[in-house]
Amino acid sequence: MSHQALTRPIRDWLVDQALDNPDIVKMFETMCQRLTAVGVPITRARLIWQTLHPLFRAETVIWDKGKDAVLEQFLHQDDSTDAWERSPLRYVLHNDVQVLRRELQGPNETLDFPILSELKEQGFTDYLVLATRIDHAITTGDPNLAGARGIIVTWASDRPNGFSNDDLDSLQQIQRIFALACKTVIQSRISTNIATTYLGKRAGRSVLNGQIRRGDGMHTPAVVWFSDLRNSTAYAESMAAETYFSMLNAYFETTAGALVNHGGEVLDFIGDAVLGIFPFEDETQLEEAVLRANSALDEALALSREKNEARAGSGQEQFKFGVGLNVGEVKFGNIGIPQRLSFSVIGHTVNEVARIESMTKLL
């Protein structure tokens, strides 16, 4: 039976995956296992794509034969490392290359990237990179990475003669269909990243699940957090914009960062104020929510001391803030006008916590 006939069930399966929203790690792992089962000699595979996330520039799924596939994420600053600069992946992206093959043994051996020598030492004999554009994938805006919109898959074999021509044809035929399946998943992941980054986890999930009309929402009991930066108007008027934003972000890292570290959800940055919640389901979870909120407050105070000591040492203005906490039921949902909505919390509990915080100015 030809390779094309052997891999047809895999291609059909990938079409079904493209119509769904599968787990990308499991999908890649299953595809690799099915390819090896029909005789394609892959022992190492990597799937890489660019994402849109405040922390991460790209994501990758790592598969090695006999092991479970795992997901790893690359920070934005990782693209400046020496390993990346000398990577075949960077070469493929910058030169808009769709297929790059390197034989790691024999008369056609080519070891023009450091990783190829490493793979040869590990016993690999052949290395293939396939890149496919995906129009809806989002780039970082770097003109040097104009070809980065899509997926890259790397395949490596340790078979004595490497990949045959039939193997190479099979992998290239599957690549485009696999890219379609990945397109669905990647776009979904990016949408989730954007929604949770700008709305928070709970609000982001609610919006993505269809709660997008004005008035859509829910009631939930929560410990509500409201913190406010002191003297912000005076700082904004007297400081250079860059200096003020640096202070503002240090304050947000201190307060909102502590809140998130202890299981809270940031709902909104209202100017220089942070509005967040520690939701709980019923009275049995109230004590835990209160403890988490208090722990977040303790951490915020400790962080502010550390940051202010560092700022004082470098001649920067120190910052102060107040925090109010309140417990009660909040209305959590869409408010605004039909054309422009905000997913937030309203109710007397929220109004009270803002007044509680304002009382800290008198202490």
C-alpha positions as CSV (number, residue, x, y, z in Angstrom):
1,M,0.0,0.0,0.0
2,S,1.3,3.5,-0.9
3,H,2.2,6.0,1.7
4,Q,-0.6,8.3,0.5
5,A,-3.1,5.5,1.1
6,L,-1.6,4.8,4.5
7,T,-1.8,8.4,5.6
8,R,-5.3,9.1,4.2
9,P,-7.1,8.1,7.5
10,I,-4.8,10.6,9.3
11,R,-5.7,13.4,6.9
12,D,-9.4,12.6,7.3
13,W,-9.0,12.6,11.0
14,L,-7.3,16.0,10.9
15,V,-10.2,17.4,8.9
16,D,-12.5,16.3,11.7
17,Q,-10.1,18.0,14.2
18,A,-10.3,21.2,12.1
19,L,-14.1,21.3,12.5
20,D,-13.7,21.0,16.3
21,N,-11.7,22.9,18.8
22,P,-9.3,20.1,20.1
23,D,-6.6,20.3,22.7
24,I,-3.6,21.2,20.5
25,V,-1.1,19.2,22.6
26,K,-3.2,16.0,22.4
27,M,-3.9,16.5,18.7
28,F,-0.2,16.8,17.9
29,E,0.7,13.9,20.1
30,T,-1.9,11.7,18.4
31,M,-0.9,12.7,14.9
32,C,2.8,11.8,15.7
33,Q,1.7,8.4,17.1
34,R,-0.4,7.7,14.1
35,L,2.3,8.7,11.7
36,T,4.8,6.3,13.4
37,A,2.2,3.6,13.3
38,V,2.0,3.7,9.5
39,G,5.8,3.6,9.2
40,V,6.9,7.3,9.0
41,P,10.2,7.1,11.0
42,I,9.8,10.1,13.3
43,T,11.3,10.0,16.7
44,R,11.3,13.7,17.6
45,A,8.8,16.5,16.6
46,R,8.1,20.1,17.5
47,L,5.2,22.3,16.8
48,I,5.8,26.1,17.1
49,W,3.4,29.1,16.6
50,Q,3.4,32.7,17.4
51,T,0.8,33.9,19.9
52,L,-0.6,37.2,21.2
53,H,-0.1,37.3,25.0
54,P,1.4,40.0,27.3
55,L,4.0,37.5,28.6
56,F,4.6,35.0,25.9
57,R,5.8,35.5,22.3
58,A,5.4,32.0,21.1
59,E,4.2,28.5,22.2
60,T,5.5,25.1,21.3
61,V,4.4,21.5,21.7
62,I,7.3,19.0,22.3
63,W,6.9,15.4,21.3
64,D,9.5,12.6,21.7
65,K,8.7,9.0,20.8
66,G,7.6,7.1,23.8
67,K,6.9,10.2,25.9
68,D,3.8,12.4,26.4
69,A,3.7,15.6,24.5
70,V,4.2,18.8,26.6
71,L,3.5,22.5,26.0
72,E,6.1,25.2,26.6
73,Q,5.9,28.9,26.2
74,F,8.6,31.4,25.2
75,L,8.8,34.9,26.8
76,H,9.0,37.9,24.6
77,Q,12.7,38.4,25.6
78,D,13.6,34.9,24.5
79,D,13.9,36.0,20.9
80,S,17.1,37.9,21.7
81,T,19.0,34.8,23.0
82,D,22.0,33.4,21.1
83,A,20.3,30.1,20.7
84,W,17.4,31.7,18.8
85,E,19.7,33.9,16.7
86,R,21.4,30.8,15.5
87,S,18.3,28.7,15.1
88,P,17.0,27.2,11.8
89,L,13.5,28.4,12.9
90,R,14.7,32.0,12.9
91,Y,16.2,31.4,9.4
92,V,12.9,30.0,8.2
93,L,10.9,32.9,9.6
94,H,13.2,35.7,8.3
95,N,13.6,34.2,4.9
96,D,10.0,33.0,4.4
97,V,11.2,29.4,3.8
98,Q,8.5,26.7,3.6
99,V,10.6,23.6,3.5
100,L,14.1,23.1,5.0
101,R,15.7,19.7,5.1
102,R,19.1,18.8,6.5
103,E,20.6,15.3,6.3
104,L,22.7,14.7,9.4
105,Q,24.9,11.9,7.9
106,G,26.3,10.6,4.7
107,P,27.6,12.5,1.6
108,N,24.8,15.2,1.9
109,E,25.4,15.9,5.6
110,T,24.8,19.6,6.3
111,L,25.3,20.9,9.8
112,D,24.9,24.7,9.3
113,F,23.0,25.3,12.5
114,P,24.3,24.4,16.0
115,I,21.2,22.3,16.9
116,L,21.9,20.0,13.9
117,S,25.3,19.0,15.4
118,E,23.5,18.4,18.7
119,L,20.9,16.2,17.1
120,K,23.6,14.3,15.2
121,E,25.4,13.6,18.5
122,Q,22.1,12.3,19.9
123,G,21.9,9.8,17.0
124,F,19.5,11.6,14.7
125,T,20.1,11.2,11.0
126,D,17.6,13.5,9.3
127,Y,15.9,16.8,10.1
128,L,13.0,18.5,8.3
129,V,11.3,21.9,8.9
130,L,7.9,22.7,7.4
131,A,6.4,26.1,7.7
132,T,2.8,27.1,6.7
133,R,1.2,30.5,6.8
134,I,-2.1,31.0,8.6
135,D,-3.7,34.3,7.8
136,H,-5.5,34.8,11.0
137,A,-2.5,34.2,13.3
138,I,-1.3,37.4,14.8
139,T,2.2,38.7,14.6
140,T,4.1,40.9,17.0
141,G,4.3,43.7,14.4
142,D,8.0,43.1,13.7
143,P,8.5,43.6,10.0
144,N,11.4,41.2,10.1
145,L,9.0,38.4,11.1
146,A,6.5,39.0,8.3
147,G,6.5,35.2,7.5
148,A,5.8,34.2,11.1
149,R,2.0,34.1,10.7
150,G,1.4,30.4,10.9
151,I,2.9,27.2,12.2
152,I,6.3,25.5,12.0
153,V,6.7,21.8,12.5
154,T,10.1,20.2,12.8
155,W,10.6,16.4,12.3
156,A,13.7,14.4,13.1
157,S,14.4,10.7,12.4
158,D,17.0,8.3,13.8
159,R,16.5,5.7,11.1
160,P,19.8,4.8,9.5
161,N,18.9,6.3,6.1
162,G,16.7,9.1,7.4
163,F,13.5,10.0,5.7
164,S,12.6,8.5,2.3
165,N,11.1,10.5,-0.5
166,D,7.7,8.9,0.4
167,D,8.1,10.0,4.0
168,L,8.9,13.5,3.0
169,D,5.8,13.6,0.6
170,S,3.6,12.2,3.4
171,L,4.7,14.8,5.9
172,Q,4.3,17.7,3.4
173,Q,0.8,16.5,2.4
174,I,-0.3,16.3,6.0
175,Q,1.2,19.7,6.9
176,R,-1.4,21.9,5.2
177,I,-4.4,20.0,6.6
178,F,-2.7,20.0,10.1
179,A,-2.2,23.7,9.7
180,L,-6.0,24.1,9.2
181,A,-6.7,22.2,12.4
182,C,-4.1,24.3,14.2
183,K,-5.6,27.5,12.9
184,T,-8.9,26.8,14.7
185,V,-7.1,26.1,18.0
186,I,-4.6,29.0,17.8
187,Q,-7.3,31.5,17.1
188,S,-9.3,30.2,20.0
189,R,-6.3,30.4,22.3
190,I,-5.5,34.0,21.2
191,S,-9.2,35.0,21.7
192,T,-9.0,33.6,25.2
193,N,-5.7,35.3,25.9
194,I,-7.1,38.7,24.8
195,A,-10.4,38.2,26.7
196,T,-8.7,37.2,30.0
197,T,-6.0,39.8,29.7
198,Y,-8.4,42.7,29.2
199,L,-11.4,41.5,31.1
200,G,-10.1,39.0,33.7
201,K,-10.6,35.2,33.8
202,R,-14.2,35.2,35.0
203,A,-15.4,38.0,32.8
204,G,-13.4,36.7,29.8
205,R,-14.9,33.2,30.1
206,S,-18.4,34.7,30.4
207,V,-18.0,36.9,27.3
208,L,-16.6,34.0,25.2
209,N,-19.4,31.8,26.4
210,G,-22.0,34.2,24.9
211,Q,-22.8,36.7,27.7
212,I,-22.3,39.8,25.4
213,R,-25.6,41.6,25.6
214,R,-26.3,44.5,27.9
215,G,-27.7,43.2,31.2
216,D,-26.3,39.7,30.8
217,G,-24.6,38.6,34.0
218,M,-24.9,36.9,37.4
219,H,-25.0,37.5,41.1
220,T,-22.0,36.2,43.1
221,P,-20.8,36.5,46.7
222,A,-17.3,37.8,46.9
223,V,-14.7,39.7,48.9
224,V,-14.3,42.9,47.0
225,W,-10.9,44.7,46.8
226,F,-10.5,48.4,46.0
227,S,-7.1,50.1,46.1
228,D,-6.2,53.6,45.2
229,L,-2.9,55.4,44.6
230,R,-2.3,58.4,46.8
231,N,-1.5,61.9,45.3
232,S,-1.8,60.5,41.8
233,T,-3.2,63.8,40.3
234,A,-0.2,65.7,41.7
235,Y,2.2,63.1,40.4
236,A,0.6,63.0,36.9
237,E,0.9,66.8,36.7
238,S,4.5,67.1,38.0
239,M,6.2,64.1,36.6
240,A,7.3,63.3,33.0
241,A,4.9,60.8,31.5
242,E,7.4,58.0,31.4
243,T,8.3,58.5,35.0
244,Y,4.7,58.6,36.1
245,F,3.8,55.4,34.1
246,S,6.8,53.7,35.7
247,M,5.4,54.5,39.2
248,L,1.9,53.6,38.2
249,N,3.0,50.2,37.0
250,A,5.1,49.6,40.1
251,Y,2.0,50.3,42.1
252,F,-0.2,48.0,40.0
253,E,2.4,45.2,40.3
254,T,2.3,45.7,44.0
255,T,-1.5,45.7,44.5
256,A,-3.0,43.8,41.5
257,G,-0.1,41.5,41.4
258,A,-0.6,40.4,45.0
259,L,-4.3,40.1,44.4
260,V,-3.8,37.7,41.5
261,N,-1.1,35.8,43.4
262,H,-3.7,34.8,46.0
263,G,-6.4,33.7,43.7
264,G,-8.2,37.0,43.2
265,E,-9.5,38.4,39.9
266,V,-8.7,41.9,38.7
267,L,-11.9,43.3,37.2
268,D,-10.8,46.8,36.2
269,F,-8.1,49.4,36.4
270,I,-10.1,52.6,37.1
271,G,-7.5,55.3,36.5
272,D,-5.1,54.5,39.3
273,A,-7.5,52.3,41.2
274,V,-7.7,48.5,41.2
275,L,-11.0,46.8,41.5
276,G,-10.9,43.1,42.1
277,I,-12.8,40.2,43.7
278,F,-12.2,37.0,45.6
279,P,-15.4,35.1,44.6
280,F,-16.8,32.2,46.7
281,E,-19.7,29.9,46.1
282,D,-21.3,29.7,49.6
283,E,-20.7,30.4,53.3
284,T,-18.5,27.4,53.6
285,Q,-15.9,29.1,51.3
286,L,-16.2,32.6,52.9
287,E,-13.4,32.1,55.4
288,E,-11.0,30.9,52.8
289,A,-11.8,33.9,50.5
290,V,-11.3,36.3,53.4
291,L,-8.0,34.7,54.3
292,R,-6.8,35.0,50.6
293,A,-7.8,38.6,50.5
294,N,-6.0,39.4,53.7
295,S,-2.9,37.4,52.5
296,A,-3.0,39.5,49.3
297,L,-3.1,42.7,51.4
298,D,-0.1,41.5,53.5
299,E,1.9,40.7,50.4
300,A,1.0,44.1,48.8
301,L,2.2,45.9,51.9
302,A,5.4,43.9,51.9
303,L,6.0,44.5,48.2
304,S,5.4,48.2,48.6
305,R,8.1,48.4,51.3
306,E,10.6,46.6,49.0
307,K,9.8,48.6,45.9
308,N,9.9,51.9,47.8
309,E,13.2,51.1,49.4
310,A,14.6,50.4,45.9
311,R,13.0,53.6,44.5
312,A,14.4,55.7,47.3
313,G,17.9,54.2,46.7
314,S,17.7,55.3,43.1
315,G,16.3,58.7,43.8
316,Q,12.8,58.0,42.6
317,E,9.6,59.1,44.2
318,Q,8.0,56.6,46.6
319,F,4.3,55.7,46.3
320,K,1.6,55.1,48.8
321,F,-1.9,53.6,48.5
322,G,-5.0,52.7,50.4
323,V,-6.9,49.4,50.3
324,G,-10.5,48.7,51.2
325,L,-12.0,45.2,51.6
326,N,-15.7,44.4,51.8
327,V,-17.8,41.2,51.7
328,G,-21.2,40.8,50.1
329,E,-23.1,39.9,47.0
330,V,-22.2,41.7,43.8
331,K,-23.9,41.9,40.5
332,F,-21.4,40.8,37.9
333,G,-22.2,41.5,34.2
334,N,-22.5,43.8,31.2
335,I,-23.2,47.5,31.7
336,G,-23.0,50.5,29.4
337,I,-24.7,51.1,26.1
338,P,-25.5,48.5,23.5
339,Q,-22.6,49.6,21.3
340,R,-20.0,49.8,24.1
341,L,-20.1,47.6,27.1
342,S,-18.0,46.9,30.2
343,F,-18.1,43.7,32.1
344,S,-17.9,44.8,35.8
345,V,-19.3,44.5,39.2
346,I,-22.0,46.8,40.6
347,G,-24.0,47.0,43.8
348,H,-23.9,48.3,47.3
349,T,-21.0,46.1,48.2
350,V,-18.9,47.8,45.5
351,N,-20.1,51.3,46.5
352,E,-19.2,50.5,50.2
353,V,-15.7,49.2,49.5
354,A,-14.8,52.5,47.6
355,R,-16.0,54.5,50.7
356,I,-14.1,52.1,53.0
357,E,-10.9,52.7,51.0
358,S,-11.4,56.5,51.2
359,M,-11.4,56.2,55.0
360,T,-7.8,55.0,54.9
361,K,-6.8,58.6,54.0
362,L,-7.8,59.6,57.5
363,L,-5.8,56.9,59.2
